[in-house]
Amino acid sequence: MMLQRKKSQRRPGLVLSWFLLWTSLQPDYLHKVSAVNLRRFIGCAVREFTFQAKKPGCGSLHITTDACWGRCETWEPN
């Protein structure tokens, strides 16, 4: 019984190790992040937000919505 418990405890560490090794071996173009100068940004930026709405006496509700900032047209956040 103790042997089975030790095997199951090693598995998440092994999976994490393989994942880290796999991500480190990916090509460099997958690791690049484009920088945006926010002072000169004139486009539309859209981001997904999740909120938890709570009302006393009621259960909570998770709400997911898109929010935009910048110069956006009404069709862009869709």
Protein Blocks (a to p, Z undefined) as FASTA:
>chain_A
ZZmmmmmmmmmmmmmmmmmmmmmmpcfklmpccdddfklpcbdcddddddddddehiacd
dddddddedjddfklmZZ
